[in-house]
């Protein structure tokens, strides 16, 4: 792994009172995978990224680790504002669904329609929670020197929910730490919690009439 990226991840997650305790545990246990890519939002490496996510899924299911995560770091385009980052993030996710081997099935717990608040990004039958990071995020916990997408399987969250209320305890700790770290709670999480996942992916404070920019099976030729 690029030592600059490793140092950047360490600098982010080891800050005092960093809100996401799961991310901190993942880092301390070296329970994460990093893939590096370029041309954020252009889908240049979408097939490579998709294959890496399928490998991540296999490794997570084999280990049953609740905190294992996959970092897709794009080593360019560092000067994006929040709106541009969000557009490019959803384009990158849309390009991933242009390959039939990744989208033969959709996670049955979520809608495939981005107009539905129950929509969630899915690959090969499994939904992923995606956390967007970039240098100009209004949320301090999401400020990172490069555009990056952190992927976790929703099955990881479900396993925590079924394990003696560990998930509820973790959420409580995260929110308490975020109050200290940022000075307030993330308004997207506070308003929508688990009722509208996709609106929270980019970290931008979106209005209630926000429309998810996801386009299923988006082809790169359409963007050239």
Long-range contacts (C-beta under 8 A, 24 or more apart in sequence): 1-34, 1-36, 2-36, 2-75, 4-145, 5-34, 5-36, 5-73, 5-75, 5-146, 6-34, 8-144, 8-145, 8-146, 9-34, 9-71, 12-133, 12-141, 12-143, 12-144, 15-181, 17-177, 17-180, 17-181, 18-141, 18-177, 18-181, 19-141, 19-174, 19-175, 19-177, 19-178, 19-181, 19-182, 20-141, 20-174, 21-170, 21-173, 21-174, 21-177, 22-66, 22-67, 22-170, 22-174, 23-67, 23-69, 23-150, 25-67, 26-67, 26-68, 26-69, 29-67, 31-65, 31-67, 31-68, 31-69, 32-68, 32-69, 32-70, 32-71, 33-59, 33-68, 33-69, 33-70, 33-71, 34-70, 34-71, 34-73, 35-70, 35-71, 35-72, 35-73, 36-73, 36-74, 36-75, 37-72, 37-73, 37-74, 37-75, 38-74, 38-75, 38-76, 39-74, 39-76, 39-77, 40-74, 40-76, 40-77, 40-80, 40-88, 40-92, 40-147, 41-77, 41-87, 41-88, 41-89, 41-91, 41-92, 42-91, 42-92, 42-95, 42-220, 42-223, 43-91, 43-92, 43-94, 43-95, 43-96, 43-98, 43-218, 43-220, 43-223, 44-220, 46-92, 46-95, 46-96, 46-98, 46-99, 46-220, 47-99, 49-92, 49-96, 50-96, 50-99, 50-102, 50-123, 53-96, 53-123, 53-128, 53-151, 54-102, 54-123, 54-124, 56-151, 57-123, 57-124, 57-126, 57-153, 60-153, 60-156, 61-155, 64-159, 65-156, 66-156, 66-159, 66-160, 66-163, 67-156, 68-152, 68-156, 69-150, 69-151, 69-152, 70-150, 70-151, 70-152, 71-148, 71-149, 71-150, 71-151, 72-148, 72-149, 72-150, 72-151, 73-146, 73-147, 73-148, 74-146, 74-147, 74-148, 75-146, 76-146, 76-147, 77-147, 78-134, 78-135, 78-145, 78-146, 78-147, 79-135, 79-136, 80-134, 80-135, 80-136, 80-147, 81-136, 82-134, 82-136, 82-137, 82-138, 82-202, 82-203, 82-204, 83-204, 85-132, 85-134, 85-136, 85-137, 85-147, 85-202, 85-204, 86-132, 86-202, 86-204, 86-206, 86-213, 87-213, 88-147, 89-130, 89-132, 89-147, 89-149, 89-201, 89-202, 90-201, 90-202, 90-212, 90-213, 90-214, 90-215, 91-213, 91-215, 91-218, 91-223, 92-149, 93-121, 93-130, 93-149, 93-214, 94-213, 94-214, 94-215, 94-216, 94-217, 94-218, 95-218, 95-219, 95-220, 96-123, 97-123, 97-216, 97-217, 97-218, 98-217, 98-218, 98-219, 98-220, 103-216, 103-217, 107-154, 109-154, 110-154, 112-216, 114-198, 114-211, 114-212, 114-213, 114-214, 114-215, 114-216, 115-211, 115-212, 117-195, 117-196, 117-198, 117-199, 119-197, 119-198, 119-212, 119-214, 120-154, 120-197, 120-198, 121-198, 121-201, 121-214, 126-153, 126-154, 126-155, 127-153, 127-154, 128-152, 128-153, 128-154, 129-153, 129-154, 129-157, 129-197, 129-201, 130-201, 131-201, 131-203, 132-201, 132-202, 132-203, 133-203, 137-203, 137-204, 138-203, 138-204, 138-205, 139-182, 139-186, 139-203, 140-181, 140-182, 141-178, 141-181, 141-182, 142-203
